[in-house]
Amino acid sequence: MNVRTSWTKANPRRRFLSCPNYGSVQRCNMFHFIDDELPNQYYKDLVYQLHLQGTRNGNENHISEHEDTQNELLKIMEDLSIKKSKLKVYDRVVMCLVVIVFCLVIVAAFVA
């Protein structure tokens, strides 16, 4: 498996695992994304446009700014992923508390 980076408009700067024959005639078209998808189309378009600007401009400053912006975006994506994980945990805790309260109400109804 090879790690590659997608630069399509639908999945800009999204890393994925690909078949070793990816890009050749013998490819199997098997791939799996490693990175989470960007949260909405606005961010996808922004990253894609920055990529296009960086590839069109040979100017070192533009490329450096482009890389800085992309690094910021990656940090935001990582933060978003962490927050999503925390929300999943919080959802489970809340669901457990709801079940416990429900059980206590049922027990109290039978005791009374």
N, C-alpha and C positions, 0 to 999 in steps of 0.2 A: 504494500500500500504506500502511496505517495501523498504527502500533504501539499495541496495546491491552494491558490487563492482565486476565487471567482471575481471577475470584473464585469459581469453582466449587469444591466440596469436593474434586474429583479433581485440580484444578490451581490451588491458591490462589496468588495473587501471581506467576503465571507469565506473562511477557510474550509476545505473539505478534504476527505480522504478519497483517493481515486484508485482505480485499477492501474497496475504498473504499465499497462499498454495504452493508457489514456492518451488520446491525440494521434494514435497510429491507426492503421487500417484494421488491426487485430483487436481493437479495444472492445471491452465488454459493456461499456456504458454504466458500470457500477460506481456509485459514489455515495458518500455519507457526509453531511455537513457537521463540522466540529463546533462552529460558532453559532450562537443563537441568531435568529433573524432580527433585523432592525425593527424597532417598535412600530413604525408606520412608513408610509410612502414618502413623506417629507424627508426623513433622514436618509432613505435609500437614494432619493434624487440628489440630495445634498452631497453625499459621499461620491456618487457616480459623477456628478459635475466637477467636484474637486479632482477626481481622478483624471477626467478628460482635460481639465486645465493643466494639470501636472504633466500629462503626456504631450500636450500641444506646445507648452512653453519650455524652451530649453534653459530658461533663466533659473539659476541655482536658488535664488531667493524665493521664487514661487514654489519650487519643489520643496524647499525647507518648510515654508509656511503650510504647504499642503500636507506634508508629513506630520507637522505639529498638530494640525487640525484633525488628521486621521487618528493620531495617538490620543487626542482628547476624546474623540468619539469612541475609540476602543475602551477607554477608561469608563466612559458613561455606560457603554454596553455591559461591561463587567459589573458596575454598580447596579445596573438594572437586573442583571442575572442574580446577584446576591439578594436584592430586595424581593425578587420573585420567589426565591428559595425560602426566605424568611416568612413571606406571606403564606406559603404552603404549610409551614410549621404552625403559624398562628391559626390557620383554618382548622387544622387537626386539633389543636388545643381547645379552640372554641367548641368544636363538635363534641369533644370528650366532656367538656363542662356541661353542655346542653344535655347530653345523655345522663350524666350524674344527677343533675337537677331534676330531670324527668323521673329517674328512678327514685329519688328522695320524695318527690311528690306522690308517686304511686305508693311507696311504703307508708308515708304519712296518712294517706287515704285509707289504707287497710288497717292501720293501727288505731285510728280514731273511730 
